[in-house]
Amino acid sequence: MFLSAVRSYLLPVIRLYLLGLKVLLVQLLRRAPALPVMPRQDGKVAIVTGGVRGIGYEVVRHMARLGAHVIIGGRNEQEGQAAVRRICEEYKEAKVEFTKLDLASLQSVRQFVQSFKERNLPLNILVNNAGVMLVPEGRTEDGYERHFGVNYLGHFLLTWLLLDILKDSGKYGSFSRVVSVSSSAHRVGEIRLNDLNSCQSYSAHAAYCHSKLAQLLFSSHLHQELQHGGFPLSSCAVDPGMVDTGLYRHMWMPLYLAQRAIARLLFRTPAEGAATVLYAALSPDLEGECGGGYWANGHREMTTPPTFDPQLQLNLWETSLRLLDLH
């Protein structure tokens, strides 16, 4: 019993924090990636989930500066409108708006997509940025474990329902793009298809890592499907690195206080974290066959073998379709 408890609860904590230490050391030895000059995005429409603060806010802010029409999807109306006002005060010509989107509610996702489709707008860029980390055990409105439900399943449904518009909006030489903001935590995650809700044993640390691996598997499989279908749309995943945002607020309090003490000195700023996300979403260098993959520190990187397991990708894909009753 004791060994089982250690394996279920303590081991994921140790693995995640050792990985975090390694990532931070590597990050300190490298310069933060700088975003090259990007072309204007006039006429393009982008959706960014969780764009009211942190990395998402910097992504929205930069896209708006380049002329894109950006729609922020988020839960908090008051924070969303405040973010829109700040950007519009900074860039008078910015086209930014906020629409309610709760990724913990599949009904909210469907309503968001229906509302967007009724406007008959194109969709050139979808940035799946919103996420939760180390939240206490709980369930989404639809009964899914919260990391799995928000980080992965809500974004899966959102992307699936918007695929037709993304495909129609892209053209050769100007592909539409799906960019999923992941994490190096996927390296210590695993996919248990018979226990995606972490019912057998629960660890917030493990659940977070599992959800980020699921995100990568989805991103990779989607890109392959799009390539095989010949669609002018690509899909990639991005690791922004360790960034000084509010994502860490659910850590154990002593660790959270320690994290706050060092974050301002050693972590990347949200703007630095947004650089690789923006590069993946906007760079002309990633057109067509050059798109896809897993990006970190400003360039494409290899990652763990499970990420490239075609059978695991397919199994998770088909399981997700069944869970969401999609055909």
Disulfide bonds with the S-S distance in Angstrom:
none
